[in-house]
Amino acid sequence: MKIITSVRKMQAWADQRRSEGRCIALVPTMGALHAGHDALVRTALSSADDVVVSIFVNPTQFGPQEDFNAYPRYLDEDVEILGKLSSRLTVFAPGVGEMYPADIEADRISVDVGDMSRYLCGKFRQGHFEGVATVVLKLFHACRPHVAVFGLKDAQQFVILSRLVRDMLLDVRMVGVPTVRAADGLAFSSRNACLSPGQRKAAVVVSQAVHGAEEAIKEGEQRSEALVEIMRSILRREDDARVQYADVVDADTLQPIKEILPGQHVLAAVAVYFGGTRLIDSVFTQAPADQGIEKHDEES
């Protein structure tokens, strides 16, 4: 398996593959690979001739009080995991100086994602999605992919990056892979390793909360306030769960909604702390298309 650390060498490799008519898929990661990443890589392998897995812990998406220095870094182990998956994988593992040659503290150009960063995680992580969008745009230019594969667990990220591709006229096909979960429902995440055994057991309420909202939406609940209370009531089952947010937003614009319209695509999402570990989870779902008619019939 090939490991590339230079942007110029990555571009040269990708240009050569493209000249041969080969399709390239990119799976951007920050390493500390787990079963969720495995699903992303397998999806990419089914979508392209060659797959690039980038491993880069991006400093510009971490806030001053966040865990950049403590974020797990297991490059050797990650490469070993990927080597067992397929011989069609190439690892792009640049240093910070390669991705930010002018220094991350310099006055640099970045991507403004506008109002889409004002809600959900963006409300509490100022500059986070600007950093994500900027580094992904850099990865696209470095790796030259035809296809980019992301996990839908990071739902707000996927919606914002899909808009980035659309609005910047990028010739990249976005593929979202459903959240991969443990047997008890907890979404796989690199941060799960930071949970104590007790916190890990309690954390199952995070997935239960978003699925509780999903079930209520499918049963016809339209009031965002009621859905938020469903999620919060489930999270209150665990004293260790400290809720940062629980919300329901439009799945395309990420705008908060007061009442779900018939057939509307929505996103129910939460962020919860267990000790110092922040977990997120979410579900995309669609309201019944005929719920308004049913409601009218009941009132009649």
Backbone as numpy.savetxt, mean C-alpha at the origin, in Angstrom:
# Nx Ny Nz CAx CAy CAz Cx Cy Cz
20.63 -15.07 -9.73 19.78 -13.88 -9.73 20.67 -12.64 -9.73
20.30 -11.67 -10.57 21.11 -10.47 -10.74 20.71 -9.43 -9.69
21.71 -8.78 -9.10 21.48 -7.69 -8.15 22.13 -6.44 -8.71
21.34 -5.38 -8.86 21.81 -4.13 -9.42 21.65 -3.04 -8.37
22.69 -2.24 -8.19 22.64 -1.16 -7.19 22.75 0.23 -7.81
23.07 0.30 -9.09 23.27 1.57 -9.78 22.06 1.90 -10.65
21.61 3.14 -10.60 20.49 3.57 -11.44 20.84 3.43 -12.92
22.03 3.86 -13.31 22.43 3.79 -14.73 22.50 2.34 -15.21
23.01 1.44 -14.38 23.07 0.04 -14.77 21.67 -0.57 -14.83
20.80 -0.12 -13.94 19.42 -0.60 -13.97 18.73 -0.15 -15.26
18.93 1.09 -15.62 18.32 1.61 -16.85 18.87 0.88 -18.08
20.17 0.62 -18.08 20.78 -0.08 -19.22 20.23 -1.50 -19.33
20.08 -2.17 -18.20 19.51 -3.53 -18.20 18.09 -3.50 -18.73
17.29 -2.56 -18.25 15.89 -2.47 -18.68 15.78 -2.11 -20.16
16.61 -1.19 -20.61 16.58 -0.81 -22.03 16.91 -2.00 -22.92
17.87 -2.81 -22.49 18.23 -3.99 -23.27 17.07 -4.97 -23.34
16.41 -5.20 -22.21 15.25 -6.11 -22.20 14.14 -5.58 -23.08
13.89 -4.28 -23.00 12.84 -3.69 -23.82 13.17 -3.81 -25.31
14.45 -3.65 -25.66 14.83 -3.74 -27.08 14.64 -5.15 -27.62
14.64 -6.12 -26.70 14.42 -7.52 -27.09 12.93 -7.88 -27.11
12.09 -6.89 -26.83 10.65 -7.12 -26.85 10.11 -7.78 -25.60
10.89 -7.76 -24.53 10.46 -8.40 -23.30 9.67 -7.42 -22.42
8.68 -7.95 -21.73 7.84 -7.16 -20.84 8.45 -7.20 -19.43
8.55 -6.01 -18.80 9.14 -5.90 -17.47 8.07 -5.52 -16.46
8.03 -6.23 -15.35 7.16 -5.87 -14.24 8.03 -5.44 -13.06
7.56 -4.44 -12.33 8.27 -3.94 -11.15 7.43 -4.17 -9.90
8.07 -4.69 -8.86 7.45 -4.81 -7.54 8.25 -3.95 -6.58
7.80 -2.74 -6.27 8.54 -1.88 -5.34 8.33 -2.36 -3.90
9.41 -2.52 -3.13 9.31 -2.90 -1.73 10.33 -2.12 -0.91
10.14 -2.17 0.40 11.15 -1.65 1.31 11.84 -2.81 2.04
11.75 -4.01 1.45 12.42 -5.16 2.03 11.65 -5.75 3.18
12.37 -6.54 4.03 11.73 -7.29 5.12 10.57 -8.10 4.55
10.87 -8.90 3.53 9.84 -9.56 2.75 9.08 -10.61 3.55
7.78 -10.72 3.23 6.90 -11.68 3.90 5.94 -12.27 2.87
4.95 -13.01 3.34 4.04 -13.70 2.43 3.27 -12.75 1.53
3.00 -11.55 2.00 2.33 -10.57 1.16 3.17 -10.19 -0.05
4.47 -10.01 0.17 5.37 -9.71 -0.95 5.45 -10.90 -1.92
5.42 -12.09 -1.35 5.44 -13.30 -2.17 4.30 -13.27 -3.19
3.11 -12.87 -2.73 1.96 -12.79 -3.63 2.17 -11.73 -4.70
2.80 -10.61 -4.35 3.07 -9.57 -5.33 4.02 -10.07 -6.40
5.08 -10.76 -5.97 6.07 -11.26 -6.93 5.46 -12.31 -7.84
4.66 -13.19 -7.29 4.03 -14.22 -8.12 3.07 -13.61 -9.14
2.36 -12.58 -8.73 1.48 -11.88 -9.67 2.31 -11.23 -10.78
3.42 -10.62 -10.41 4.29 -9.99 -11.41 4.85 -11.02 -12.38
5.25 -12.18 -11.87 5.79 -13.24 -12.73 4.77 -13.72 -13.75
3.49 -13.67 -13.37 2.44 -14.09 -14.29 2.07 -13.00 -15.29
2.62 -11.79 -15.08 2.25 -10.64 -15.92 3.35 -10.17 -16.85
4.55 -10.74 -16.72 5.68 -10.20 -17.49 6.74 -11.27 -17.74
7.66 -10.95 -18.66 8.78 -11.85 -18.95 9.87 -11.74 -17.89
10.13 -10.53 -17.43 11.15 -10.27 -16.41 10.52 -9.48 -15.28
10.96 -9.76 -14.06 10.43 -9.05 -12.89 11.58 -8.43 -12.12
11.42 -7.14 -11.84 12.37 -6.42 -10.98 11.71 -6.21 -9.62
12.39 -6.62 -8.57 11.94 -6.33 -7.21 12.90 -5.28 -6.64
12.37 -4.10 -6.39 13.23 -3.07 -5.80 13.17 -3.18 -4.29
14.32 -3.03 -3.65 14.42 -3.03 -2.19 15.11 -1.74 -1.79
14.31 -0.81 -1.27 14.84 0.51 -0.92 13.98 1.10 0.18
14.58 1.33 1.35 13.87 1.99 2.45 13.97 3.49 2.20
12.86 4.06 1.78 12.85 5.44 1.29 12.75 6.45 2.43
13.80 7.22 2.66 13.79 8.14 3.81 12.77 9.25 3.71
12.38 9.65 2.50 11.52 10.82 2.37 10.05 10.54 2.69
9.70 9.28 2.93 8.31 9.00 3.29 8.14 8.77 4.79
9.22 8.96 5.55 9.17 8.85 7.00 9.17 10.25 7.61
8.30 10.45 8.59 8.27 11.71 9.30 9.34 11.76 10.38
9.54 12.93 11.02 10.59 13.11 12.03 10.45 12.15 13.22
9.22 11.80 13.60 9.01 10.94 14.76 8.73 9.49 14.36
8.95 9.14 13.09 8.63 7.80 12.62 9.87 6.91 12.64
9.67 5.64 12.25 10.65 4.59 12.54 11.63 4.30 11.40
12.14 5.34 10.73 13.06 5.10 9.61 14.29 4.33 10.06
14.94 4.76 11.11 16.17 4.10 11.56 15.91 2.70 12.10
14.71 2.50 12.67 14.39 1.20 13.24 13.73 0.26 12.24
13.41 0.78 11.04 12.70 -0.06 10.07 13.57 -1.28 9.73
12.98 -2.49 9.72 13.79 -3.71 9.51 14.46 -3.74 8.14
15.73 -4.11 8.13 16.50 -4.22 6.90 17.20 -5.57 6.88
16.78 -6.43 5.95 17.32 -7.80 5.87 17.65 -8.13 4.42
18.53 -7.33 3.81 18.78 -7.48 2.38 19.24 -8.89 2.01
20.18 -9.44 2.75 20.69 -10.78 2.42 19.57 -11.82 2.50
18.77 -11.74 3.56 17.66 -12.69 3.70 16.63 -12.49 2.59
16.36 -11.22 2.24 15.39 -10.93 1.19 15.85 -11.50 -0.15
17.13 -11.34 -0.46 17.67 -11.87 -1.71 17.56 -13.39 -1.73
17.80 -14.01 -0.60 17.69 -15.47 -0.52 16.25 -15.91 -0.76
15.30 -15.20 -0.18 13.88 -15.52 -0.38 13.52 -15.40 -1.86
13.94 -14.32 -2.48 13.60 -14.08 -3.88 14.27 -15.11 -4.79
15.49 -15.52 -4.45 16.20 -16.49 -5.27 15.48 -17.82 -5.34
14.71 -18.14 -4.31 13.97 -19.40 -4.29 12.67 -19.33 -5.09
12.24 -18.10 -5.40 10.96 -17.95 -6.10 11.08 -18.15 -7.60
12.11 -17.56 -8.21 12.23 -17.65 -9.67 13.60 -17.16 -10.14
14.04 -17.71 -11.26 15.29 -17.25 -11.88 15.03 -16.01 -12.75
13.77 -15.63 -12.91 13.44 -14.47 -13.74 13.41 -13.17 -12.95
13.90 -13.20 -11.73 13.89 -12.01 -10.88 15.22 -11.27 -10.94
15.13 -9.96 -10.92 16.30 -9.09 -10.77 16.03 -8.17 -9.59
16.99 -8.03 -8.71 16.84 -7.16 -7.54 17.51 -5.82 -7.82
16.76 -4.75 -7.60 17.32 -3.40 -7.67 17.39 -2.87 -6.25
18.61 -2.74 -5.72 18.82 -2.34 -4.33 19.76 -1.14 -4.27
19.27 0.04 -4.63 20.14 1.22 -4.65 20.36 1.79 -3.26
21.42 2.54 -3.12 21.64 3.29 -1.89 20.90 4.61 -1.95
20.85 5.31 -0.82 20.15 6.59 -0.78 20.77 7.58 -1.76
22.09 7.56 -1.89 22.76 8.49 -2.80 22.42 8.26 -4.26
22.06 7.04 -4.62 21.64 6.76 -6.00 20.27 7.35 -6.28
19.35 7.22 -5.33 17.98 7.69 -5.53 17.83 9.18 -5.27
18.70 9.72 -4.41 18.65 11.15 -4.09 20.06 11.73 -4.22
20.55 11.88 -5.44 21.94 12.30 -5.64 22.24 13.70 -5.12
21.22 14.53 -4.97 21.45 15.89 -4.46 21.33 15.96 -2.95
21.20 14.78 -2.29 21.05 14.69 -0.83 19.59 14.93 -0.46
19.08 14.11 0.44 17.66 14.20 0.80 17.34 15.49 1.53
18.33 16.15 2.10 18.07 17.40 2.81 18.09 18.61 1.87
18.52 18.39 0.64 18.63 19.51 -0.30 17.25 19.98 -0.75
17.21 21.20 -1.32 15.99 21.72 -1.91 15.78 20.96 -3.22
14.87 19.99 -3.21 14.74 19.08 -4.33 13.32 19.10 -4.89
13.18 18.66 -6.12 11.88 18.56 -6.75 11.17 17.30 -6.26
9.89 17.42 -5.97 9.13 16.26 -5.52 7.73 16.32 -6.10
6.98 15.27 -5.92 5.64 15.15 -6.47 4.61 15.64 -5.44
3.76 16.58 -5.83 2.68 17.07 -4.98 1.42 16.27 -5.31
0.90 15.55 -4.33 -0.28 14.71 -4.60 -1.58 15.40 -4.20
-1.51 16.65 -3.81 -2.71 17.45 -3.59 -3.60 16.94 -2.47
-4.91 17.10 -2.66 -5.89 16.78 -1.62 -5.93 15.30 -1.27
-5.42 14.44 -2.14 -5.50 13.00 -1.87 -4.65 12.62 -0.66
-3.78 13.49 -0.22 -2.95 13.21 0.96 -3.51 13.83 2.23
-4.68 14.45 2.16 -5.23 15.14 3.32 -6.00 14.23 4.25
-6.34 13.04 3.78 -7.24 12.18 4.53 -6.55 10.86 4.91
-7.22 10.07 5.74 -6.71 8.78 6.18 -5.28 8.94 6.71
-4.34 8.13 6.22 -2.96 8.19 6.73 -2.32 9.55 6.49
-2.66 10.18 5.36 -2.04 11.45 5.02 -2.30 12.54 6.04
-3.42 12.47 6.74 -3.77 13.47 7.75 -2.78 13.44 8.90
-2.20 12.27 9.16 -1.31 12.11 10.31 0.15 11.95 9.91
0.42 11.81 8.62 1.80 11.60 8.17 2.13 12.65 7.10
2.34 13.85 7.55 2.59 14.96 6.64 3.81 14.68 5.76
3.62 14.81 4.47 4.70 14.60 3.51 4.91 13.15 3.11
4.21 12.23 3.77 4.44 10.80 3.50 4.15 10.45 2.05
2.97 10.80 1.56 2.60 10.38 0.21 3.34 11.17 -0.86
3.79 12.38 -0.53 4.69 13.10 -1.43 5.97 12.29 -1.60
6.50 11.76 -0.47 7.71 10.94 -0.52 7.48 9.64 -1.28
6.33 9.00 -1.06 6.01 7.75 -1.76 5.91 7.99 -3.27
5.13 9.00 -3.66 4.94 9.28 -5.08 6.25 9.65 -5.75
7.08 10.40 -5.05 8.36 10.82 -5.63 9.28 9.63 -5.85
9.40 8.75 -4.85 10.31 7.63 -5.01 9.79 6.63 -6.03
8.47 6.44 -6.11 7.93 5.52 -7.11 8.15 6.06 -8.52
7.99 7.36 -8.70 8.29 7.95 -10.00 9.76 7.73 -10.36
10.65 7.88 -9.39 12.07 7.62 -9.61 12.30 6.15 -9.97
11.63 5.25 -9.27 11.77 3.82 -9.56 11.27 3.49 -10.96
10.18 4.13 -11.38 9.69 3.92 -12.74 10.73 4.35 -13.77
11.37 5.48 -13.52 12.39 5.96 -14.46 13.65 5.09 -14.43
13.95 4.52 -13.28 15.14 3.68 -13.17 14.92 2.29 -13.75
13.75 1.73 -13.53 13.49 0.32 -13.89 12.73 0.14 -15.20
12.15 1.21 -15.73 11.47 1.19 -17.03 10.40 0.08 -17.13
9.53 -0.08 -16.14 8.57 -1.19 -16.21 7.40 -0.92 -17.15
6.85 -2.02 -17.67 5.57 -1.95 -18.38 4.41 -2.12 -17.39
4.68 -2.85 -16.31 3.68 -3.20 -15.30 4.26 -2.91 -13.92
3.44 -2.39 -13.02 3.86 -2.18 -11.63 2.85 -2.86 -10.72
3.34 -3.64 -9.77 2.46 -4.44 -8.91 2.57 -3.94 -7.47
1.42 -3.64 -6.87 1.36 -3.14 -5.50 0.30 -3.91 -4.72
0.46 -3.95 -3.42 -0.53 -4.57 -2.56 -1.64 -3.60 -2.21
-2.87 -4.10 -2.19 -4.01 -3.26 -1.85 -4.14 -3.02 -0.34
-3.30 -3.67 0.46 -3.31 -3.35 1.89 -2.98 -1.87 2.09
-2.04 -1.37 1.32 -1.73 0.06 1.34 -2.66 0.75 0.36
-3.93 0.81 0.74 -4.97 1.22 -0.20 -4.83 2.66 -0.65
-4.60 3.57 0.29 -4.46 4.98 -0.08 -3.27 5.16 -1.01
-2.20 4.46 -0.74 -1.03 4.51 -1.61 -1.37 4.07 -3.01
-2.12 2.98 -3.15 -2.44 2.46 -4.48 -3.31 3.44 -5.25
-4.29 4.05 -4.58 -5.16 5.01 -5.26 -4.36 6.22 -5.72
-3.48 6.72 -4.87 -2.67 7.90 -5.22 -1.71 7.59 -6.37
-1.06 6.44 -6.30 -0.11 6.08 -7.36 -0.82 5.81 -8.68
-2.00 5.26 -8.63 -2.78 5.07 -9.86 -3.13 6.40 -10.48
-3.46 7.39 -9.65 -3.73 8.74 -10.16 -2.45 9.37 -10.72
-1.32 9.12 -10.07 -0.04 9.61 -10.57 0.22 9.09 -11.98
0.02 7.81 -12.18 0.24 7.21 -13.50 -0.69 7.83 -14.53
-1.96 8.01 -14.15 -2.93 8.58 -15.07 -2.63 10.04 -15.41
-2.39 10.84 -14.38 -2.25 12.28 -14.59 -0.91 12.65 -15.22
0.14 11.86 -14.96 1.45 12.13 -15.54 1.67 11.41 -16.87
0.61 10.77 -17.38 0.65 10.10 -18.69 1.76 9.05 -18.76
1.94 8.32 -17.65 2.97 7.30 -17.61 2.48 6.01 -18.27
3.33 5.41 -19.06 2.95 4.20 -19.79 3.27 2.97 -18.92
2.57 2.89 -17.80 2.76 1.79 -16.85 1.37 1.27 -16.46
1.19 -0.02 -16.51 -0.08 -0.62 -16.10 -0.01 -0.98 -14.62
-0.92 -0.42 -13.84 -0.96 -0.67 -12.40 -1.77 -1.93 -12.10
-1.21 -2.79 -11.25 -1.90 -4.00 -10.84 -1.95 -4.02 -9.31
-3.16 -4.15 -8.77 -3.33 -4.23 -7.32 -3.62 -5.65 -6.89
-2.90 -6.12 -5.89 -3.05 -7.49 -5.39 -3.77 -7.46 -4.05
-4.84 -8.26 -3.90 -5.58 -8.27 -2.63 -4.69 -8.56 -1.43
-5.08 -8.03 -0.29 -4.32 -8.19 0.94 -4.16 -9.66 1.31
-2.95 -10.04 1.64 -2.68 -11.41 2.09 -2.73 -11.42 3.61
-3.45 -12.38 4.17 -3.71 -12.39 5.60 -3.28 -13.70 6.25
-2.95 -13.61 7.53 -2.68 -14.80 8.33 -4.00 -15.54 8.57
-3.92 -16.71 9.14 -5.10 -17.53 9.35 -6.16 -16.82 10.20
-5.72 -15.96 11.13 -6.68 -15.26 11.98 -7.17 -13.95 11.38
-6.71 -13.63 10.17 -7.20 -12.45 9.47 -6.27 -11.27 9.47
-5.26 -11.24 10.34 -4.36 -10.10 10.38 -3.59 -9.98 9.06
-3.56 -8.78 8.51 -2.83 -8.54 7.26 -1.33 -8.69 7.50
-0.64 -9.38 6.59 0.80 -9.48 6.69 1.42 -8.09 6.52
2.40 -7.79 7.37 3.10 -6.52 7.33 4.48 -6.70 7.94
5.45 -5.96 7.42 6.79 -6.01 8.00 6.78 -5.56 9.45
5.83 -4.71 9.81 5.77 -4.19 11.18 5.18 -5.21 12.17
4.57 -6.28 11.68 4.03 -7.29 12.60 5.13 -7.88 13.48
6.35 -7.91 12.96 7.46 -8.48 13.72 7.79 -7.65 14.97
7.29 -6.41 15.02 7.55 -5.54 16.16 6.54 -5.74 17.29
5.50 -6.55 17.05 4.47 -6.78 18.05 4.91 -7.82 19.07
4.57 -7.61 20.32 4.78 -8.65 21.33 3.75 -9.76 21.09
3.94 -10.95 21.68 2.95 -12.02 21.50 1.54 -11.59 21.89
1.42 -10.84 22.97 0.10 -10.37 23.38 -0.49 -9.37 22.40
0.33 -8.46 21.92 -0.13 -7.48 20.94 -0.52 -8.16 19.63
0.27 -9.17 19.24 -0.04 -9.89 18.00 -1.41 -10.56 18.09
-1.72 -11.14 19.24 -3.03 -11.78 19.42 -4.15 -10.75 19.39
-3.92 -9.61 20.04 -4.94 -8.57 20.09 -5.16 -7.89 18.74
-4.13 -7.86 17.91 -4.17 -7.10 16.65 -5.19 -7.63 15.65
-5.74 -8.80 15.91 -6.73 -9.36 14.99 -7.96 -8.45 14.89
-8.19 -7.59 15.89 -9.35 -6.70 15.83 -9.23 -5.70 14.69
-8.02 -5.46 14.21 -7.82 -4.50 13.12 -8.53 -4.98 11.85
-8.31 -6.25 11.51 -8.98 -6.79 10.32 -10.47 -6.99 10.58
-10.82 -7.37 11.80 -12.23 -7.56 12.13 -13.00 -6.25 11.98
-12.36 -5.14 12.29 -13.03 -3.84 12.21 -13.39 -3.49 10.77
-12.43 -3.60 9.85 -12.74 -3.20 8.47 -13.70 -4.19 7.82
-13.61 -5.45 8.19 -14.55 -6.42 7.61 -15.94 -6.25 8.22
-16.00 -5.77 9.46 -17.30 -5.46 10.04 -17.99 -4.34 9.28
-17.21 -3.32 8.90 -17.78 -2.23 8.10 -18.19 -2.73 6.72
-17.36 -3.57 6.12 -17.68 -4.12 4.80 -19.00 -4.88 4.83
-19.18 -5.72 5.83 -20.42 -6.50 5.94 -21.63 -5.59 6.10
-21.50 -4.55 6.90 -22.61 -3.62 7.11 -22.96 -2.87 5.83
-21.95 -2.50 5.05 -22.20 -1.81 3.78 -22.96 -2.73 2.83
-22.55 -3.98 2.76 -23.23 -4.93 1.86 -24.66 -5.21 2.31
-24.90 -5.03 3.60 -26.26 -5.24 4.12 -27.12 -3.98 3.99
-26.53 -2.90 3.47 -27.32 -1.71 3.17 -27.08 -0.50 4.04
-26.15 -0.59 5.00 -25.87 0.59 5.83 -25.20 1.67 4.97
-25.79 2.86 4.98 -25.29 3.95 4.13 -24.62 5.07 4.92
-24.85 5.12 6.21 -24.36 6.24 7.03 -22.91 6.01 7.44
-22.06 6.93 7.03 -20.65 6.82 7.37 -20.45 6.82 8.88
-21.20 7.66 9.58 -21.08 7.75 11.04 -21.34 6.40 11.70
-22.35 5.67 11.22 -22.67 4.36 11.78 -21.57 3.35 11.48
-21.00 3.43 10.29 -19.94 2.50 9.90 -18.67 2.74 10.72
-18.36 4.00 10.97 -17.20 4.32 11.79 -17.39 3.79 13.20
-18.60 3.91 13.73 -18.87 3.41 15.08 -18.76 1.89 15.13
-19.16 1.20 14.06 -18.99 -0.25 14.01 -17.51 -0.61 14.13
-16.67 0.08 13.37 -15.23 -0.20 13.41 -14.64 0.11 14.77
-15.00 1.26 15.33 -14.45 1.65 16.62 -14.92 0.72 17.75
-16.18 0.27 17.66 -16.69 -0.63 18.70 -15.94 -1.95 18.70
-15.56 -2.43 17.53 -14.78 -3.67 17.43 -13.37 -3.45 17.98
-12.78 -2.31 17.65 -11.43 -2.01 18.13 -11.39 -1.82 19.65
-12.50 -1.36 20.22 -12.56 -1.16 21.67 -12.53 -2.48 22.44
-12.66 -3.60 21.74 -12.61 -4.89 22.42 -11.22 -5.15 23.02
-10.21 -4.49 22.49 -8.85 -4.67 22.98 -8.36 -3.38 23.61
-8.04 -3.44 24.90 -7.59 -2.25 25.62 -6.28 -1.69 25.06
-5.45 -2.57 24.48 -4.15 -2.13 23.97 -4.25 -1.40 22.63
-5.42 -1.46 21.99 -5.58 -0.84 20.67 -5.82 0.66 20.81
-4.92 1.46 20.28 -5.06 2.92 20.30 -5.37 3.37 18.88
-6.60 3.80 18.66 -7.07 4.12 17.31 -6.58 5.49 16.88
-5.90 5.52 15.73 -5.51 6.81 15.16 -6.64 7.34 14.28
-7.22 6.49 13.45 -8.40 6.88 12.69 -9.18 5.64 12.28
-10.46 5.85 12.05 -11.33 4.87 11.42 -12.26 5.68 10.54
-12.30 5.37 9.25 -13.05 6.25 8.34 -13.54 5.48 7.13
-14.50 6.08 6.45 -15.03 5.56 5.19 -14.95 6.68 4.17
-14.30 6.42 3.03 -14.09 7.45 2.01 -14.44 6.90 0.64
-14.60 7.80 -0.32 -14.80 7.38 -1.71 -13.54 6.69 -2.21
-13.71 5.55 -2.86 -12.56 4.74 -3.26 -11.75 5.35 -4.39
-12.31 6.27 -5.13 -11.60 6.86 -6.26 -10.94 8.20 -5.92
-11.59 8.99 -5.06 -11.08 10.31 -4.76 -10.48 10.42 -3.36
-10.78 9.45 -2.49 -10.37 9.43 -1.08 -11.04 10.53 -0.27
-12.09 11.14 -0.82 -12.83 12.17 -0.11 -13.76 11.53 0.93
-13.83 12.09 2.13 -14.77 11.58 3.13 -16.21 11.71 2.64
-17.04 10.79 3.07 -18.45 10.82 2.67 -19.33 10.69 3.91
-20.48 11.35 3.88 -21.42 11.27 4.99 -22.41 10.13 4.78
-22.81 9.94 3.54 -23.77 8.87 3.23 -23.39 8.23 1.91
-23.32 6.93 1.91 -22.92 6.18 0.72 -24.07 6.13 -0.27
-23.77 6.40 -1.53 -24.78 6.34 -2.59 -24.91 4.91 -3.10
-26.08 4.56 -3.66 -26.24 3.23 -4.24 -25.18 2.96 -5.31
-24.51 1.83 -5.20 -23.51 1.44 -6.19 -22.16 2.11 -6.03
-22.00 2.96 -5.03 -20.75 3.70 -4.87 -19.63 2.78 -4.38
-18.44 2.96 -4.95 -17.25 2.24 -4.50 -16.64 3.03 -3.34
-16.42 2.35 -2.23 -15.91 3.02 -1.04 -14.74 2.23 -0.45
-14.04 2.91 0.43 -12.91 2.32 1.13 -13.12 2.53 2.63
-13.16 1.43 3.37 -13.21 1.50 4.83 -11.80 1.23 5.34
-11.28 2.10 6.19 -9.88 2.01 6.57 -9.67 2.40 8.02
-8.64 1.78 8.63 -8.28 2.11 10.01 -6.76 2.16 10.14
-6.31 2.91 11.13 -4.90 2.87 11.57 -4.94 2.75 13.08
-4.19 1.79 13.62 -4.26 1.48 15.04 -2.86 1.24 15.58
-2.57 1.79 16.74 -1.30 1.55 17.41 -1.45 0.47 18.47
-0.48 -0.43 18.49 -0.30 -1.35 19.60 1.09 -1.07 20.16
1.13 -0.40 21.31 2.41 0.11 21.79 2.91 1.15 20.80
4.15 0.97 20.34 4.71 1.90 19.36 4.57 1.43 17.93
3.84 0.34 17.71 3.72 -0.23 16.37 2.39 0.17 15.74
2.48 0.79 14.58 1.29 1.28 13.88 0.89 0.28 12.78
-0.34 -0.19 12.85 -0.87 -1.11 11.85 -1.99 -0.44 11.07
-2.07 -0.73 9.79 -3.18 -0.24 8.97 -3.88 -1.41 8.32
-5.15 -1.21 8.01 -5.90 -2.21 7.24 -7.06 -1.50 6.57
-7.59 -2.11 5.52 -8.67 -1.48 4.78 -9.33 -2.51 3.87
-10.53 -2.17 3.41 -11.21 -2.98 2.40 -11.87 -2.05 1.39
-11.72 -2.40 0.12 -12.50 -1.77 -0.93 -13.81 -2.55 -1.06
-14.92 -1.85 -1.16 -16.19 -2.54 -1.34 -17.15 -1.63 -2.10
-18.26 -2.18 -2.49 -19.25 -1.43 -3.27 -20.61 -1.57 -2.61
-21.30 -0.45 -2.46 -22.64 -0.48 -1.91 -23.60 -1.14 -2.89
-24.62 -1.83 -2.39 -25.60 -2.43 -3.30 -26.20 -1.38 -4.22
-26.30 -1.72 -5.49 -26.79 -0.75 -6.47 -28.25 -0.40 -6.27
-29.01 -1.29 -5.65 -30.44 -1.07 -5.51 -30.86 -0.66 -4.11
-29.90 -0.31 -3.24 -30.27 -0.04 -1.86 -31.16 1.19 -1.74
-30.97 2.15 -2.64 -31.83 3.32 -2.59 -33.27 2.97 -2.92
-33.43 2.03 -3.91 -34.79 1.61 -4.29 -35.44 0.87 -3.14
-34.66 -0.01 -2.49 -35.19 -0.79 -1.38 -35.62 0.13 -0.24
-34.80 1.14 0.02 -35.11 2.07 1.08 -36.41 2.82 0.76
-36.57 3.20 -0.51 -37.78 3.91 -0.93 -39.00 3.01 -0.78
-38.85 1.74 -1.16 -39.97 0.81 -1.04 -40.39 0.62 0.40
-39.37 0.56 1.32 -39.67 0.35 2.72 -40.43 1.56 3.27
-40.02 2.76 2.83 -40.66 3.98 3.30 -42.07 4.11 2.76
-42.30 3.53 1.55 -43.62 3.59 0.95 -44.60 2.70 1.73
